[in-house]
Amino acid sequence: MMSLRWKILFLFISQVAIAQKSPASLEFFNTVSDCATSLGGWKCLELDLSSESSIENDSTNGYLYSWSLGDGSRKPGDKVEHCYEAFGSYQISMDLIDAETNTVIRNELSATVDLYPEIQLSIQKRSEDLPPSFLEFSCHYNHPELFEPDHVYWRIDGKYYEGKKVVHAFHTAGVYVVEMGIEKNTELTGLITACATTEITMSDSDIWTTPIIKFFEASKKSSSAGPFVKSDVFCQVISQSENKRSATYPINFLMSQVEIKENEEYEILLFSGNSFTQRKKFNAAGLAGNELYGALKDTLSSFLLQPLNFFKAVAFHDGEATPSMQDNGLNETAELLLLNPSFKIEIGSYIHTGSRIEKGMQASLQKATTVKESLIKNGIREERISIASPDNNKSLINTCSAISDCNWENSALNNKVEFKITGSNYEH
C-alpha cells in the first residue's frame, strides 16, 4: 500500500548519498594522485622499528627485541621480515626480552596487521525504478567477506558524493567519467587508498527533459530574442486542493525536488526567459514509481504540442527615450502580466560598447524606467517589476564598437527593451 506522503524519489536519494556536496570527497580527489586501481595481494611484511628502539638491541647488554607475529612465529630483532601462509588479520607485538630468562620485560608495540588478497574495485550502475536521467552508482569489490572500506568517495559531473551507493541526475546528453575512490585506515600501515573509473554515455533519449529545453531554445530563436532573456527552463508544480505551490526549479531537478501527495491534483507551469506555457493539469491519483514518472513525462511532453506565450520586446527609435508608436509590445506585456498575476519580471535595455559608454548606461536606465512606469500605470504592481543594470548584467552590453559598426541585427538590438520572467508567486 502506497504511503500518504512521499517524495518522487521515495527520499532514498538522500539516504544513499550522504551529501550533494561532500567536503571529504572534494578533499580526497584534490589530494590523492596516482591512485592505485587495486590494493592488497601481499603476504610478506618488513617490520622495522630500529629508529624507535629505546634500548640497543644487543644480547651482551642482557636485552633483546623480539617480534611476536600472530601466527605462532617469533623473530628476534627490531627489524625483521616475515611471510604469512594465509591472508587475514594478525595481532603482532614487539617486546623487550630479558636475554637470560627469555621473559618479556615490556611491550614496545602492539598492533593488528590486515593482509588482504588483491582487492579489485568496480563501479556498477542501475537505472531500474529511477526517474529518467537518474542513475545509481554503487561500489563493488571482490572478497567482501575479508574487506570493507571505511569511506567511498565519488566525483561525477563536477559533483562530489560520499557513500557506497549514490544517485546522480544527468541534465544534458554527453559522455561522462564517473570516478570512485576508497579509503581504508589500517592500524599498522596507515591509510591505504584505491580508485576506479568508468565512462558512461547519456543520449538525448536518456535525458527526458531535452526536448522541452530545445523547444524553448528554438522558440527564442524564432522570436529573435536577445542574450538577456537566455535562461534555464523552470518548472513550478501547484497543488489545487491545498492552495500551495512549489518553489520554481530548473526542470531537470523536478523529479528530485518537488513533493507529490497521493490522490492530489496539480497544475504545472513552465517558463524560460521571456516565454512561458499555459498551465496543465496533472493528476497523481493511484500513481507510484515508474507509472508516476511516465504520467508526469507525458504531461510535460504535451507542452510541445502548444505554442509558447511571449513577453515581446519593446522597440525604441534611435536616440529617443519613448517607445515607437508603432510598437505594441508594451501593451501586450501589460495584458500578459494582468492575465498572469503570479509572474515577476525583470526589464533589460541594451547598450553598445562605444566610446560614450556612460551616456549609453544612462540611456539604458532611462528606457527601462520609462517601460516600468508605463506598466505601473497599466495596473501592474511595482513589486513585480525590477530593472537590470548593464553594470551587473553584461548580456545587455552589445559587442559592437559603435552603432555604425553593427550589423542590422545588433543595431536593432541596441534599440530594444526585453522582459525576463524571474519567478512565479502563484495565488488562486
Secondary structure, DSSP 4 states (H G I P E B T S, - for coil): ---SEEETTTTHHHHHSS-SB-HHHHHHHHH--S--SEE----EEEEE-TTT-SS--BGGGTEEEEEE-SSS-EEESSEEEEE-SS-EEEEEEEEEEETTT--EEEEEEEEEEEEPPPEEEEEEEE-TTS-TTEEEEEEEES-TTT---SEEEEEETTEEEESSEEEEE--S-EEEEEEEEEEEEETTTEEEEEEEEEEEEE-TTTSTTHHHHHHHHHHHHHTT--GGG----EEEEEETTTTEEPPPEEGGGHHHH-EEETT-EEEEEEEETTEEPPPEEEE-TT--HHHHHHHHHHHHHGGGGSPPEE-PPEEB-TT-SSB-TT--HHHHHHHHHHH-TTEEEEEEE-EE-SS-HHHHHHHHHHHHHHHHHHHHHTT--GGGEEE--TTT-GGGEESSSSGGGS-HHHHHHTTEEEEEEEEE----
